[in-house]
């Protein structure tokens, strides 16, 4: 896939009277953790032309011009009756305003929270809006009698799914998507999308697992032959398997015995973007997140989540030098509910000043709470380095919670089985990777050659490792094989705890490959590798990579190996 291809709109018939318009971005769309695999994306919109005509989910402003041009070639705008919105965000405002200008007769169809967001986004209180609460239908004629299913979650409190009984298509908005761009409209050979769909779920859905389970229960009543999602290939061939996977992944979260309450509000989407990255860091460490958008959550629900959680994190924008009222209310609930032995965290974004973040931090400090990471303050929009910092801060927070629990539980001596497994010996290596502004590394001894032609190897990467994000299919990394005799210094360096966003290579001798990944010049040898695929295995990912280049740096050196006492210790 060429990342230099221009953006375009792919139009394709998918069912009776129904077409998809896929606005395609072949490169990364924007700086949000969900796009971090950098495989491009599609913003999927749908056109149903029956006795009445409806558009479902027009794309954001990045695609406004090419999308309207594609529509103009296929029908007359005066024939457009409805625009159905799965969710409303400020990013869509430019496209919706442009549509209204050329088709002022439009009636918008959305949920009740969506109507509030829509009037605010378009700065127009007089819009024609049909509010769908779940009982109403919309008859476009010829059997296209659309039904609506509200499926709200804290990030998208206005989310609305649409079902067409004529075609048995379920328009799922954010559910069941993937950020990947290509020519394939449907998901033939759907297993190639497993990794992308799982990553998408982990970023967008895992923090809202309870609400996802509720949505799955609601949607299970409909006979569906296709999920028409908001991003990526349509779900037809893998529909049963993906539905089952969503249920399993959600239950992994809701059954976790450690939870973090992540409470936030977001004025322009930036604080929500930070919250999403922090949540990703927490969930990848095996701790569940209860994500709470305090603008749309009842006080009692906030109180219950804080009481249940092992720790809490509060995020806020700064508006006019203050935290928004819902954040101040939530902070008051937290201070009156959470015992001060709970781990705390604070973050926020701002335009000119960050008083809201300071207020939260000071109130929590005054109340005696211990912080799981240094308070995060971000001016304007976050970049890749900021998202990496947030993700690593979330992981640190989760690990601190797990460590505190472990301290309270009496440690058990290693079993004979664990001792025996610990005797499996592997070469001692350091995996290093860099992509754009993000770089990371980890000490690795679970490495094994996996193939001769092409030369390939497998590495077990713990899910909560910071470098895990850089070991997805298509990523490149360097495996630095350490040398007996001088390995202890490098081992000690890469075993020490690093702060979120801290440079792992500041105090070691290193140079970069063409792909940017660091080579440790004191290593015995190095291998430049490209990730081909991954397999989930318990608390690790088993990464298979092929070797593209490499060099023996010391012809007389001997490979360092690592001897462990138990399978449960490094």
N, C-alpha and C positions, 0 to 999 in steps of 0.2 A: 504494500500500500504506500503510495507516494504522499508524503506529508505536504508536498508543494502543490498538489492539485487544487484548482480553484473550487470554492464552495459552489454547490449546484443543488437543483431540486430534481429528484427522481420520481416520476409519476408512474403508478402501476395499478391496474385493476385487481382487486382482491376478492370481490364477491358481487352479487347482483346490485347494480346501481351504486357501487361503492369503490372508491379509489383511495390509494394512499399517496400522499405527497411527502417524500422524505427529504427534508432539508439537510444536506450532508456537509459536515465539516471534517476534512480528512486529517486535520491536525487538532491538537488539544483545544477544546472550546474556551475554557477559562480556568482560573486558579481556584479550584475547589477540589477537595480530597477525592471526590468521586471520579474526577477526570484524570487522576494521577498516573494511570497506566498509559496515557497518551496514545490511545489507539483511534482517536477521533470519535465522532458520535453522529447520530442522526436525530433530528427533531422531527418526530412523526406526527403528521396532521392527516385528517381524513375528510373526504368529501362524499356525502350521500346525496344523490340527485334522484328524487322521486317526484311525487306531486308537489312536495315542498323540498327545498334544498337546505342542507345544513353542513357547516364545517365544524369539525371537532378538533380542538387544540391547535390553533395557529401557533407558529414558533415565535421565539423571542426576537429582539431588535436586530441581532446579528444577521438574521435571514430575511428581514422585512421586505426588502426590494425584490430579491430573486423569487421569493415565495409569491408575492402579489403578481409578478410577471407570469409565473407558472399558472396561477389561477386564471389570469386574464385570457390566456390562450385556450381555456377549456370551457368557460361559461361566462355569461353576462352577469356583472355584479348586481344589476337590478333584480335578478332572479334569486338572490341570496336571502333566505328567510331567517335562519338561525345561526348563531355561533355558540357552540357548546364548549364549556371550559371545565376541564378536569381539575384545574387549580388556577389561581390567579397570582402572579407575582409581578413586581415592578418591571422586570425584564420584558414582559409581554406587552407592556403598555404601548410602545411605539407601533407595533403591528396592529393592535386593536384600534388605535386612533386613526391609523391609515385606512383600515377597513371601513371604519365609521364615516370617514370623509367621502369615500367613493360609494358607500352603500348605507346611507343614513337610516334606511328602513330596518336595519338589523335588530333582531330581538336576541339578547344574550340569555343563555341558559346556564345556570350554575347553582351551587349550594347557597344556603343562607350566609355563612361566613364568606363565601366567594363573592356574593353581591356587595357586601361591605367593603371587601378588598378592591373590587372592581371599580366602585364609585370613587374610592380614594386614589387608585392608580390612574384613572382617567380624568380625575378632578372634575367629575361631571355627575351631579346628583340626579339628573333627569333622564338617565339611561332607561331604555326599555329592557326590563329584566324579568325572566321567568325563574322563580326560585323553586328548586326541586328538593324536597325533604325526604323522598324515598317512596311516597305513595303515588305521586303524580306520574303521568306518562305524556309523551309527545308523539302525536301521530303524523308522520311524514307521508303517509299513503302507501298503497301497495304492500301492506304488511309490515312496513318499517315503523311499528308502534313502539317507540323507544321507552325503556324503563331506566330508572336511575337509582344508584346505590351509593349513599354517602359512606365513605371509608376514611374518616379523618385520622390524622396523627399529629403529634406536636409540631413537626416541621411544616406539614401541609394540613392545617386545620380545616381547610375548605375542600379537601380532595373528594371528587365525585366520579364514580365509575358509571359507564353507560352501556346498556345491553340492547342489542337489536335482535328480536326474536326471528325476524325474517331471514337473516344471514347467520344467526347464532354466533355473532361476534361480540365479545366483551371488550369494550374500550377501557383499558385499565390505568391510564394516566401513568403515574410513577411506578406502579407495581409491575413486576416481571420484566423489567428493562435490562439493558446492558449498554455501556458506552463503547461501542465498536462501530466502525464505518466500513462499508463495503458495497458491492453491487448486489449481494444476495438479499432479497426482500424477506423471504421466509427462512426458517431455521432448519433447512435440510442439513443432515449431518450435525445435529444440534449439540452433540457432545463437545465439538470444538469451542462452543461458547460457554462451557461449564465454568471455567475459571473467571471469565468476564462477568457472568451472571452472579457468581458467588461474591466476587469483589464488590459489585454494585449493591447486592443485598447487605453485605457487611458495612458498607459506608452509609447507605440510605435507610435501610430497614431495621437493622439489628438494634439501634437505639430505641426503636418503637415496636419491639417484638410483640408486646401485649396487644397493641392496636392492629398489628398485621394479622395476628391470630383471629381477632374479631372480624376483620375484613374477609379473611379466608372462609370463615363460617358463613358470612352473608353471601359470598359469591358462590359457595358450593351448591346453592339451590338452583342455579341456572345451567341448562344444557348448553355447553360451550364447545365450539370446534376451533376457536382461534382467540388468542389474546392479542388485541391490537394495542400495543403498549406505546409509551411515550418516546422510548429511545431504543435503537438497535433493531435487530431482525424480529419480525413478528413470530409469536410463539404458536406453532401449529404441530410440528412433529414431536417436539419435546414437552408438550403441554402437561401430560400426566406426570412426567418425571419432575418438571420444574415446580408444579403445584405441590407435589409431595416433598420436594426439597425445601420449599418455603416453610412448610409446616414443621419439618425437622429442624431447620436452622432457627426458627422462631422459638421452638420448644427448648433448644439448647440454651437460649438466652433466658427465657422465663423460668426455667428450672434451676438456674445458677443460684448458689447459696450466698453469693456476695453481690451486692448491688450498689451502684453509685447514682444518686439523684443529681441530674444535670439540669439546672434551672436557668432559663435565659429568656430574654426578649431581644428582638432585632428590628431596627428601624429600616435599614436599607439592605438587609441580607448579609452584611459583613459579620456581625456577631454570630448569626446562625451558621455561617461558613466555618468560623472558629470552633463553635460547639460541635459541628459535625466531625472535624478533625480530632478534637479531644475525645469524642465518643468512640471514634475508630480506634484510637490508641488504647482505650480502656477495654473494649470488647475483644480486641486481638490478644489481650493478656488473660482472657478467660473470666473476666468480671462483667456482669451485666450492667447495662445503663437504663435507667428510667428517665427518658428525656421529657422535659416539661417546659413547654412554652407558656410562661406565666401570663401572657396576654389572653390566653384562651382556656385557662385551667382554674377550676374552683379552688378556693383556699383549703378546703378539707382534703382535696386530692393531693395538694402540695404537702400538707402536714403528714398524711399517711405515707407518702413516698419517702419523706425525710426520716420518719420514725423507723421505717423498714430498712433504710440504706445504711451501709457501713461508713459512707462518707458522702459529701455533697460538694458541688461546684456551682458557683453562681456567675453568670455572664450578663453584661449590660452594655448597651450603647450609651453615649453621653448626648443628651438633647438639651440645649440651652443651659449647659453647665450642670445638669442634674441627671440622675437616673430616672427613667420613666416610672410613673406611679405603680404599674404592676410589679416592677422589680423591687421597689421599696416595700410594697406589701409583702412580697415573697420573702424578702430579707427579714422582715419582722416576724413572719411565721417561722423561719428557720431559727432565728435567735431564741424564740420562745419554745421551740420544739426539740432541737438537736442538742443532746448532751455534748459538752465540750471535749469529750474524748473521741468524738468523730472527726475524721480527717476532712479538711476543708480546702477549697481552691477558689480562685477568682480570676476572671478574664474579661476582656471587653475591647470593642473597637470605638474609635472616635474620629471626628474630623479635625477639630482645632485644639481640643483639650480633653482630658480624660478624668474629670472629677468623679464620674460615676464609679469607675473602677477603684479609685482611691477610697471613696466612701465605703464600698463593700469590704475592701481589704482592711481598712482601719476598724470598722465595726466588728469584723471577725477576730482581728487581733486583740481588740479590747476585751472581747468575750472569752479570750483564752484558747481559741482553736489552734490546732497545729495544721500547717499547710503541707499539702502533698506535692506542690511544685511552686516555683516562684511565680508571682502574679504576672499574667500575660497582658500586655497593653499593645494594641496594634492601631497605627494611624492609617486611616482610609482602608483600601482593599488589601487583603493578605496576599503574599506571593508564595512561591514554592517553599522557600526556606522557612517562612512563618508557619506554613501548614505542617512541615516536618517537625518544627519545634512543638506545635500543639499536639501532634500525634504522639511524640515521645513524652511530652508532659503527661498525657493521658495514661500511657503505659506505666510511667513512673508512679503515678497516683495509684493505679491498680496493684502494682507490685508492692507498694508500701502497705496497702490494705491487706494483701495476702500475707505479707511478712508479719504484720501485727497479729493476725489470726494464728499464724504458726507459732508465734512466741507464747500465745495463751494456751496452745495445745501442747501437751507433753510429747516430745519427739520419740519416735519409735526406732529401735535399732534395726539396721538393715537385715533383711532376711537372707538366707543362704542363696536363694534364687537371685536376689538383687546383687549379692556379692559376686555370684558367678557371672551374671551379665556384665558386671563392671570390669571383668577381666578381658573383654573384647577390646583389642588394642587397635587404634587408628593413628595415622600420621597426623601430626599437629600442624595446622594451617591457619592462615588468616584470610577470610573472604573480604575483599574490598570492592566497593561499587560506588559509582557516581553517575548521576543523570541531572543535567541542568545545574540548578543551585543546590541539589540534594546530594549528600554523600554520607556513607556510613561504612561500618566494618564490624566483623565479629570473629572471635576465636572459634575454630571448628576442628573437631577431631572425628566426627561421624561422616567420613568421606570414603567413597569406594569407587573404583573403576567399574563402569557399567557396560561399556561396549568398546569393540576394537575398531569397527568401521561403520560410521565415523568414530574416532576416539571420543568417548563420553564418560561422564562420571555422575554420581549422585551425591548430594549433600543434604543432611537433615538440618533444617532451619527452624528453630523454635518460633511459634506463632507470635510470641511477644517480643522478639528481637526487632530492634529499630531497622536493621538492614533488610528485614523480611519484605518490606514494601518495594525494594529494588531487586527482588528475585522472582518476578513474574515472567511469564512466557514473553520472549522477545527482548528481555533485559540482558545486559552484558555485565560480567563481573570478572575480577581477577582472583584466582586462588593462589595465594602465596604459601609455599611449602617451607616450613621453618627448618632451621639447621640445628642439629644437636650441638650443644656447647654455647651458642649465643641466643638460644630460643627463650631463655627465662625472662630476659628484659622485655622482649616483644610480648610474651605471654602475660607478664604482669601488667604491661601497658594496656592491652586489649581486654583484660579481665576486670580492670578497675571500673567503677561506675562513672558514666558520663552524664552530664546534665543535658536536658533537652536542647537540641540544636548545637551542642558543643562539637567543635572540630576534633574528630578522632585522630587526625594526622599531624596535629600541631607540633608534637615532640618526637616524631620518628622520621627517619630518612626515607623519602619516597619520591618517585617520579611518576608521570602519568602515561598511560597508553594512549593511542589515537582516540579511543572511545571515551577517554577521560578517567577511567578507573585507576586508582593508585597502585603502583608496584612498590613493594617494600624492598629496598635495595640491599638490606641485610639478610634477605631470605636465601634459602638454598636454590630454589627454582620458582618460577611462576608460570601459570597457565591462564591465558585469556579465554573466557568461556561465554557461550551464548545459551540462555535458558530455552529449552525446547518444550518442556511441560512440567507439571507439578501434580503431586498426589497428596491428599490429606491423610495424615497418619497420626492419630491421637493428638497430642499437644504440639506436634511438629508438621511442617510441610516437607515432603521428600521431593527435592528439586533435581530434575535430570537436565544436564547441560552438555553440549558438545564443545570440544576444545578446538579453538580456531587458531591459536598461536601459543607460543611458550618458549621458555629458555631456561637452561640450567646455568645458574649464576656462579656456582662453585663446584667444579668437577671433582674435588676431593672430599667434599662435605658428606655428612651422613644425615638422613632424615630424622628429625625429632619425633618421638612417639610419646603418647600420653597414657599413663597408667592410672586407672581409677580404682577406688576401693569398693564402689557400689554403683549400681545402675541409677541411683537416685541423686548422685552427686557428680558435678563436672570433674 
